[in-house]
């Protein structure tokens, strides 16, 4: 799949997909992703294992992440260069949303 097709297929990202990718600042196993998302959202988002592994499977198929086993035979997920470009593009999109929300929120008072 071309990078343009990947961007079109995944953007805008669901909040779940966004936080899964955001958790891959370092390679992590599935449970580590679940714990990291819980921590960085102060418990607001509680990911189920089915959701996480389903999303990771789609991301791996699209070459957004890669999968390997560590020395303990745990499955480890790592973001690829394409995945890094995707998350950066999504962060830019969210920044625009945030900036516009701040700019116009007073109009709804």
Backbone torsions as a table, in degrees:
resi	resn	phi	psi	omega
1	UNK	NA	134.5	-179.7
2	UNK	-72.5	159.2	-178.7
3	UNK	-61.7	-39.7	178.0
4	UNK	-60.2	-41.8	179.3
5	UNK	-66.5	-37.6	178.0
6	UNK	-63.3	-46.3	179.1
7	UNK	-60.6	-43.4	-180.0
8	UNK	-66.4	-36.1	-178.0
9	UNK	-72.7	-32.7	-173.4
10	UNK	-104.0	-11.5	-178.8
11	UNK	-109.7	139.2	-4.8
12	UNK	-69.3	147.1	-177.3
13	UNK	-80.6	149.0	170.3
14	UNK	-69.7	158.5	178.8
15	UNK	-61.2	-38.0	178.2
16	UNK	-60.9	-51.5	-179.5
17	UNK	-61.7	-40.5	179.6
18	UNK	-59.5	-49.6	-177.1
19	UNK	-70.5	-31.1	175.0
20	UNK	-62.7	-49.8	179.4
21	UNK	-64.9	-39.7	179.5
22	UNK	-61.8	-27.0	178.8
23	UNK	-74.8	-13.2	-175.8
24	UNK	-93.6	38.8	170.7
25	UNK	-67.5	-16.9	172.6
26	UNK	-145.6	155.1	178.4
27	UNK	-59.7	137.7	-178.9
28	UNK	-142.3	156.5	170.7
29	UNK	-89.1	169.2	-174.4
30	UNK	-55.4	-46.1	-179.7
31	UNK	-65.4	-34.5	176.5
32	UNK	-63.2	-36.6	176.4
33	UNK	-64.6	-46.3	-179.9
34	UNK	-58.7	-45.5	179.8
35	UNK	-65.0	-41.8	-178.0
36	UNK	-64.7	-43.5	179.0
37	UNK	-63.4	-42.0	177.4
38	UNK	-58.7	-43.6	-178.2
39	UNK	-67.1	-49.3	-173.8
40	UNK	-75.0	-16.2	175.9
41	UNK	-104.2	13.6	-178.3
42	UNK	50.6	38.9	176.7
43	UNK	81.1	0.9	-179.6
44	UNK	-65.7	-37.5	-179.8
45	UNK	-111.2	119.6	176.8
46	UNK	-113.9	103.8	-177.9
47	UNK	-81.8	135.4	173.3
48	UNK	-85.7	152.3	-177.1
49	UNK	-63.4	-36.6	178.5
50	UNK	-61.0	-43.8	178.0
51	UNK	-63.0	-46.1	-178.1
52	UNK	-62.5	-51.0	-175.7
53	UNK	-70.2	-32.3	174.6
54	UNK	-63.9	-45.2	179.3
55	UNK	-66.2	-42.8	178.4
56	UNK	-61.8	-37.8	177.7
57	UNK	-61.9	-44.0	177.6
58	UNK	-64.8	-40.4	179.9
59	UNK	-66.6	-38.1	179.6
60	UNK	-67.7	-40.2	179.0
61	UNK	-61.4	-34.4	179.9
62	UNK	-91.5	6.2	177.2
63	UNK	64.0	30.2	175.6
64	UNK	-84.0	-30.7	175.4
65	UNK	-130.5	162.3	171.1
66	UNK	-121.4	157.9	-176.1
67	UNK	-125.9	137.0	173.7
68	UNK	-149.9	169.5	178.1
69	UNK	-106.1	139.2	176.9
70	UNK	-86.1	-173.4	-176.5
71	UNK	-64.6	-20.9	177.7
72	UNK	-95.1	10.1	-179.5
73	UNK	65.1	22.6	173.3
74	UNK	-81.9	143.7	177.4
75	UNK	-79.0	126.3	-177.4
76	UNK	-115.1	138.7	-179.4
77	UNK	-111.9	136.6	-178.2
78	UNK	-138.1	137.6	179.5
79	UNK	-73.2	142.2	177.5
80	UNK	-94.2	176.0	176.5
81	UNK	-62.0	-39.3	176.6
82	UNK	-63.2	-41.8	177.5
83	UNK	-62.2	-38.6	177.9
84	UNK	-64.5	-40.4	177.9
85	UNK	-66.6	-37.1	177.8
86	UNK	-63.2	-49.4	-177.9
87	UNK	-66.0	-36.5	177.3
88	UNK	-64.7	-41.2	178.0
89	UNK	-64.3	-39.9	179.3
90	UNK	-68.6	-38.1	177.2
91	UNK	-62.5	-41.4	177.1
92	UNK	-62.3	-40.9	178.9
93	UNK	-63.3	-42.1	-179.8
94	UNK	-68.2	-36.5	176.5
95	UNK	-60.7	-41.8	177.9
96	UNK	-62.6	-44.2	176.7
97	UNK	-57.6	-46.9	-178.9
98	UNK	-61.5	-48.5	-179.1
99	UNK	-59.3	-43.4	179.4
100	UNK	-69.6	-34.9	177.4
101	UNK	-62.9	-44.5	178.7
102	UNK	-64.0	-44.2	-177.0
103	UNK	-61.0	-38.5	-172.1
104	UNK	-109.4	-0.8	-176.1
105	UNK	-61.4	-32.8	-179.5
106	UNK	-65.7	-22.9	179.7
107	UNK	-69.1	-11.1	-177.7
108	UNK	-106.7	14.2	-179.4
109	UNK	-81.2	NA	NA
